[in-house]
Amino acid sequence: MTIIERYLRFIAIVLLLCAANESSAQLSKGQRKQVGKEAKALAKEGWRPSPGNSSIEQQLENMYSFRIAHNEVMDSKYIMGEGRGVSIDYATAKMEALEFAKIELAGLIKTEVKSIFEEHISNKQINASEAETNSLIEMYIKTHILQKLGRTIPLMELYRTVANSEMEVLVRLAYKNENLNEELKDDLEQIVEQIKK
């Protein structure tokens, strides 16, 4: 093994440890028990980890770690979405599942964005009609957030064979709340100015 290969291997290990450290909120004994129960239930339903992914239980532990992660003011660090896709082949079912998970994430993000905008507008004491606010929020979400939704974190990917030898894929994604808040900071004032007009 050459020095470059060793160096690249070392870098890969460091990156994996950093990623694991960021998401590794400690699970309690009760949560670990819940993970075990859920893993058994999923396995009983025929779900298996996708090729190259870790076991169902490890994926669930990772997902729970993301679910319980909070920032210093106890806001959830991640927004999570789930999607399922069914198709004759695995790749198509996975793409469908990813799209449904992103649609669910977009709906949750839309709710989050709307509450942030409404709070900001009320803090500025601006009289704006709800319809006007909603249309600006919709426009903002369509033009900004959904385009940037590519930065999702895959937490879980399982599959099973269903009727007629079709594949069903289950995907769970996370989106970092911090990313959303950073993206909103720049745009809040522009939208407030539009509402004032």
N, C-alpha and C positions, 0 to 999 in steps of 0.2 A: 504494500500500500504506500503510495507516494505521500509526500508532505502535504500536497494540495488536497488529496482525498481525505487525509486525516483532518486537515483544517476545515474542509467542507462538512465532514461528519460532525466535528465539534460544534460548528455553527448551527447545524440542524438540531443537535441535541439541546443547545442553549435556547434556541427559539421555541422548541417544544416545551421545555421547562418553564419558560416565561409565559407562554400561552396557558399552560396548565396552572401556573401560579395565579394568573389574573382571575381565572374562573373558579379557583378552588376554595370556595367558601365551605367551611366544614359542615358536614351533615351530622345531625344529631342521631342518636341511636334509633329513635322513632322514625326518622326520615329514611335511614338506611333500611329499616324493616319494611317501610312502605315501598321503597325502591325494589326490594326483593319480591314483595307480593306482586307489584305491577309487572316486573320482569317475568315472573312465573305465569301471570295471566296472559301476557302478550305471547309468550312461547306456547301456551296452551291453545291460543287462537290461531297458531300457525305462523306467527311472525318470526323472521330470522334476520340477523344482522346482514346488511349488504356486504358483498365481497370487499375485503380490505378494511372494513370498519371493525371497531371493537365489539365486545359482547353487548347484548341487550342491557344487562345490568350496568355495565360501565357507561354506556350511552345515557341511561336514565340517571345515573349518579351525576354525570356531567350536566345534564339538563336541570336537575334539581339544584345543583350548585349555582347555575345561572339564575334560576328562578328565585333563590333566596338572597342573591347578591343585592346589597343596598349601598347607596353612597352615604356620605357623612350626615345628611339631613333625612336619612331613612326613606328616600325615594328609591323605587326599584331601578336598578341599573339597566335592565333589559326589558324590551317588549318582545313577547313571543307569539309565534303563529304556527299553525299546524296545517298540513295539506295532505290529501290522499289522491292518488291517481291510479286508474286501472287501464291497462292496455294489453295487447298481445305480447309486446316486448317490454323489457325492463326499462330501456332508455326512454321510451315514450311515456311510460307510466311515471317515471321519475320526473321528467319535465313537467308533466301535468300536476304532480304533487307539489313541485316547487312553485308553480304558478299559483295554485290555490293557497299555499302557505304565504306567499307574498301578498295575495289579495287580502287574506286575513290580517296580516301585518299592516297593510295599508289602511284598512278599516280602523284598527286600533290606533295607528299613528294619527289618522284623521281626527279621532276623538281627542287625543292628546293635544294636537295642534290647535283644535278649536277651543279647548279650555284655556290653553296658554294665551291665545289671541284675545279671547273674551276677557281674561283677567287683565291683560295689558291695556286693553281698550278702556275697561272700567277704571283702572288706575289712572289713566290719562284723562278721565272724565269726559269722554267724547260721546256725544249723542249720535248714535248710528243705528239705522234700522237693522233688525236681525237678518232680513233678507240680503241687505247689502253686505253685511259682515260675512254671512254664509257664502255668498257668491265669491267674495274675495278670498276666503279661506279655500273654497273648492278650486279656484284658479291657482292659488299658490300650491296646493297639494299636487295638482295635475302637472304643473310645470317644474316643480322643484323636488319634492319628496319622492315621488314615484320614480323619477329618473335616477335618483341616488340610492334607491333601495337595493342596488346590487351589492352593497356592503353589508350583507347579512352574514350571520354566523350559523353554519349548519351544526345542529346539536344532536340530531338523531336521524338515522336513515335505516328503515327496516323494509322488508318485503315478504310477501307470501303469495302462494299460488291459489287462485280462486277458481270458480266455475269455468269450464271450457278452456282450461290451461292458461288462463289470463293471469298476468302479474298485477298485484296491488302493491303500491309503494306508499309508505308513510314517512313523511318528512316533517321535522320540527326545526324551525329557524328562530334565531334571536336577532334583534336589532338594538344596538347600543343607544340608550336614552340620551347619553351624553352627546352623541353625534347629532341627534335631533335638536337638542337645545342649542348647540353651537350653530347649526344651520339656521335656526330661527332668529337668533340674536340680530343678525345682519338685516333680516327682512322685516322684523316687527315695525320698525320706524317707517319704512316705505309703505307698508300697508296702512298704518295709522294716517299717514299723509294722504293716501288715496281716499280714506274714509272721510277725512276732514273736508275734502273738495266737494 
